[in-house]
Amino acid sequence: MKASIEYNQKHFKIDLSKAMDISITLQANDNNPVAWYLSKPSIEPVVIGDWVGQVKQGKSATNFNNILVNPHAHTTHTECLGHITREFYSLNDHLKEFFFYSQLVSVTPSFHHADDQVITLEQIQNLWQDKGQKAFIIRTLPNGIEKKGRKYSHTNPPYIDREVAQFLKLKGVDHLLVDLPSVDKEIDNGALLSHRAFWNVEDIDVLNSDARLSATITELIYVPDTIKDGFYFLNLQVAAISNDASLSRPVLFEIE
């Protein structure tokens, strides 16, 4: 099914039947990615007395599972600035658009001091093409399939330099997507420099008037090598949960 989109006074065509999913499927096993020192998620049938909510056990006409998951640690998720503020802000309250013109780039993080691997401003500036994109997607290299089940805790994964977040904010990017567990360093004593810069949060207690309530960061995506760098339309699908972050399913569409 074809759709026509008007963007920046230009018309684009996409094929809605050819969606390219860049999320990671949640699994209750060791193939699931894990970050932030948690164990794997669980998906288990409800048990009430001797009744078990699983058809194959013969006591239920339906499968009836509880799911225990942490969005930040277990799968692709989208977060708003409520992730770092003292006051509660819900992604569900502030993300009201779900379709964005986007640029996808591939970057090999640079080694900096100690063992840090960082995506630098120079790298992003060299790849940036100013076409009014509202979403920016970063695929890190190497891009092995093992990313989809990687155990990130205590590994000091690559992260994004604060200047990158500032640059993208100033360029008008409202939605940043990365295939990392965080845009910030795993252990940074709570500085969260890239989160703060992208959302323009100066004080976690009292938001400045220009804090970016509708801007989002999506982490733990996976972009297969079959999807080439370039421009796409992004459909950012999120579960309707009243929380700072939600499980999400970003989907790309080629522009014809």
Secondary structure, 3 states (H helix, E strand, C coil): CEEEEEECCEEEEEECCCCEECCCCCCCCCCCCECCCCCCCEEEECEECCEECCHHHCCCCCCCEEEECCHHHHCCEEECHHHCCCCCCCHHHHCCCCEEEEEEEEECCEECCCCCEEECHHHHHHHCCCCCCCEEEEEECCCCHHHHHCECCCCCCCEECHHHHHHHHHCCCCEEEECCCCCCCCCCCCCCHHHHHHHCCCCCCCCCCCCCCCCEEEECCCCCCCCCCEEEEEEEEECCCCCCEEEEEEEEEECC
